[in-house]
Amino acid sequence: MTQTCPQCAAGNPSENRFCTHCGQSLTIQTSAIPSTPADVSNVRKVCAGCRTVNQAEAAYCYRCGLKLPDQLHSRAEAVGNPAGFWIRLGASVIDGVLLLIASVLTAVFLTRIEFEQALGGLFGGSDGWATTVVTVTNLTLGVGYYTVATAQWGRTIGKAILGLKVTRVDGSRLSYQRSFARYWSYVVSAIPLGFGFVAIALSSQKRGWHDFICDTRVVNLRS
């Protein structure tokens, strides 16, 4: 009786604890592999330090350099459990408040308008100039904030506080281009009375329209 190595697919005697061809442990991974032991294309390693998903053959994390644990996970297990509607809404509220505060302070600093004017422009209760300045500032900061934070760290401040992370469906990180597109795809989710966001609660995968458009998902690392 033989057993197949999950790393190199070589046949080994059933009593072997390690593969004689590549040194892979033969007793630690078999229950975690989603299909056949030889199918290493669908398994991943998760860094214990930064929780980054790495390829199965990697020995060290490409993101932080830590040595990776031997345990393999299916793609779904490695990515994590999907985050629900309410916790994602909470993260968005935190980010929205932080952006509004930053927009008002930035507008005051750059244009020298009064703080009261900028605050009034935020809620449309000031003159047109102040409203325009704060709106443009908020949009500019929003594009940069969501694009850079999502591509660089996989999370904004709000998501980090609540233990959420944005990834591709296969668990890989987003490129800057995809993060930029994901920000603008919020418009698609928002236009039909926000139904694209409500779809998060209705979807079994907990994905909004913008997630489907950009092949992303939000996972809860604490669940």
Phi, psi and omega in degrees: 000135182240161173233146185264133179290130179287347182269309185242000178066017178281149177279138179226151174301149185298335182277350180293136173266337179226148180292132180283350182264321184230352179085004180294139176295135180258359185247359189251339193246347197301324183285341183271346183280128190291330184236258179259153181302334182280350184273086180270356180286344184247018179236157184219162170250143181246126179293130180288340182274303184253001178064019177285140178274127181242164176294156184297328184276353183289143177259333180229148182294130180290341185270316185238351176086000179290150176292134184275146174293158182287337187297133177259149178231153169293164181304316181297319180293321182292321181292320180111175180280140180295140178278138183281178185297312189291319180290327176290324176296319178299319178296321179294322179296316178300312180297320181297316179296315179298320179293320179296317178297315179296324181294316180297313182295320179294319179297319179296317183292318186280324187252353179063020174286160180292151180300320180296324177295314180296319179294321176294322178296331179298324182252014177073016182257011181242188180289165185299325181297313180296319179297318180295315181299312182293321180296313180294319179298316181296319179294316181296314179295322181297315180299311181294318183296307183291323181293309183290313183297318182289320181285321186280317185241351182078010183198149171269180179298316180299316179293322179296318180299322184264005175077031181253158178211141178262129178223171165290167181299328180274005177096354181280164182282161179273145172281166177297323180296317180291322178296319177297315180295324181295324178298313182286339177287347172303328180300320179297320180289331185274329188302310182279061178059032177074015184294333178296333175277322178298332179302338177300317181288333184270341183275138177294335179269357180057046180239137176274176180300321180295330176292317179294322180297318186256009177059049181234167172210159177247127183245153178259108184286346182265350183277000000 
